Amino acid sequence: MTLSLARRAERFPDRMTVVDVSEERLYAPAETIHENRVTYGELSAMATRTAEHLSALGVETGDVVCLVTRNRVASLALLFACRRLEATFFPISHWLTPASVERPFDVVDPDLVISEAAQRDLVRSIPFDRSVTLEELADADRDSFSDPASAEYEHDSGTTETPLLLLHGDGGRPVVGYSERALEWNCISNLVAWGLSSDDVVPLVTPLSAADGLVRAALSTLYVGGTLLLDRAFDPGDTLAAIESETATFLAGRNQSLSDLTAESGFADRADSLERAVVEGLMDDEVRERYREAGVSVARAYGRLECPTALSQSFVAAGGRSTDADPVDTGSRDLGYPVPDCRVRLRDEEGAVLEGEATGRLELSGPVVADGYVNAAGTDDEHRGAAADAGNELSDNIDGRGRFGDGWLETGERFQRAADGSYQTQ
């Protein structure tokens, strides 16, 4: 199965793909959610219309389409619209400031910037003059192109060198490129590691502009045919209300967001439908205990901008469906094992690859790793690769980037590998 949205729409057109729980009104009362339900068929049709609008605006194969917005169904439609046009989708985080939003544009020169009205302060700071709002995009002319739905799932994800997705770091840089094939392998690895299925309902607690939000949570959910609960921006009260009303089953997010949920009144009873959660970062014992009381198994995971999920604890029950047992935890620093299709190794300070039980610098490889960094010269393979100028130490790199070379990503981070092959942070 490919990343094709059209193929999923053909197989189960009426299955719910996204429930947009965002409030219709600004300043709505706390825990007020508005349920805008979108099926796979409707999302695929939205992607087709969006591709037609983009085509009418002159977007062609190889162009970069930038989106500045909070979490919206339109973000997903734009990603698949870019796939159909063989263009590149580049979401910009609404967490950036007017000062830092220029950083990704120092690296990537997009062909079109699309934004929501609420982000006008950020847009004013972008050094780019070809932009439209989401409303203007929806009102633009539509340029028909050859059978987009058929072309989408006949499309071979390995036939184009154009990255489907560019993502930037939390501070605006670095920027990495993902091929469609790399995104697909990430989805496969996640569903195998955590037992994701079409029955899962997954609330989104991280921006769609982030690797863990878009790839780990959103695309993996759509890939397996599940349902995504989407809010403009994370609010613990609203998210918990959505979990309760939509009977959510799986949760993946950063430690702060998952911890904030447990501070809400009646968490244990309202989160009763949740079966398992994957957390990025170290969760306090007290917070983990609240999830246990709610019957939720919690596994830790480790990922990076360049590899959304590299390591993860496994759930005890086969398929990860257990609700009464946590993953085997060898300590607070335990991160489990490499996920499927992610190769991991450790090197010492002299560059020698370490075997068995060891401590060293972590390196990642495999189809789940991004194609490389993008620099100001372009997005083709010729301009991807070196993470820093020759002679710069990884530890001195303020962007927190690693270094690509010889098929491996050098993260510069130190990890410990136990005798059983599991990894721990230093």
Disulfide bonds with the S-S distance in Angstrom:
none
